[in-house]
Amino acid sequence: MNPRRIDVELELPASVKGSFSIASCSVVEGMSEHCEAEFHLASSHDIDFEPAIGETVVARILLDGAEVRRFTLRFFRVAFEGLVMGSRR
C-alpha cells in the first residue's frame, strides 16, 4: 500500500508580499458555527501581514495533489511567535 500525501495551501491577498511555508494548521468547523482556522507559518524574512487583516483568504487541503476541501475564511489576526529552528513564526 502506497502512502498518501496530504498538503495544505493558503492563498493570501496579493497585498501580502513574501514567501512562507506552512509549519502547521488546525481547522475546526461545526454545524451552525463559524469555521475557525489557525495557521503557523515559517519564513526566513519578515512578512507584513497587516494589509490582509479583514480580507478573504482561501485554504485548501490536497490529497495526493487533488483538492478535497476548500475553506474561504476571513483573516482576523496575526502574531509573531518568535524564532523557531532559524525561521520566523
C-alpha positions in Angstrom: 0.0 0.0 0.0 1.4 3.4 -1.0 1.4 6.2 1.5 -0.9 9.1 0.7 0.3 12.7 0.7 -1.7 15.4 2.4 -0.8 19.1 1.7 -2.3 22.4 2.8 -2.2 25.6 0.7 -3.0 29.1 1.9 -3.9 31.8 -0.6 -3.4 35.3 0.8 -4.4 38.6 -0.8 -1.9 40.0 -3.3 -1.1 42.8 -0.8 0.9 40.3 1.3 4.4 40.0 -0.2 6.9 37.3 0.6 7.3 33.6 0.7 6.5 31.2 3.6 5.8 27.6 4.4 3.0 26.2 6.5 4.5 24.7 9.6 1.2 23.5 11.0 -2.5 24.3 10.7 -5.8 23.5 12.5 -9.3 23.8 11.1 -12.4 23.5 13.3 -15.9 23.5 11.8 -19.3 22.5 13.2 -22.9 22.7 12.2 -24.3 26.2 12.6 -21.0 27.5 13.7 -18.3 29.7 12.1 -15.3 27.8 10.8 -12.0 28.7 12.5 -8.6 28.1 11.2 -5.2 28.7 12.7 -2.0 28.6 10.6 1.6 28.6 11.9 3.7 30.0 9.1 7.5 29.9 8.8 9.6 32.3 6.8 13.3 33.3 6.5 12.3 37.0 6.5 9.7 39.4 7.9 6.4 39.5 6.1 3.9 42.3 6.6 0.5 40.6 7.1 -1.3 43.8 8.2 -2.7 44.5 4.7 -4.5 41.1 4.8 -6.4 41.8 8.1 -10.1 41.8 7.4 -9.6 40.3 3.9 -10.6 37.0 2.5 -8.1 34.1 2.4 -8.6 30.6 0.9 -7.2 27.4 2.5 -7.1 24.2 0.5 -6.5 20.7 1.7 -5.0 18.4 -1.0 -4.8 14.7 -1.0 -2.2 13.3 -3.5 -2.3 16.7 -5.2 -6.1 16.8 -5.7 -8.1 19.4 -3.8 -10.5 17.6 -1.4 -11.6 20.6 0.8 -11.7 24.3 0.4 -12.3 26.9 3.1 -13.0 30.6 2.4 -12.1 32.5 5.6 -11.7 36.0 6.9 -8.2 36.9 8.1 -8.5 38.4 11.6 -5.2 38.4 13.4 -1.5 37.7 13.2 1.0 37.1 15.9 4.8 36.7 15.9 5.7 33.7 17.9 9.5 34.1 17.7 12.3 32.3 16.0 11.9 28.5 15.7 14.7 26.5 14.2 16.1 29.5 12.4 12.8 30.7 10.9 10.3 33.4 11.9 6.9 32.2 13.0 
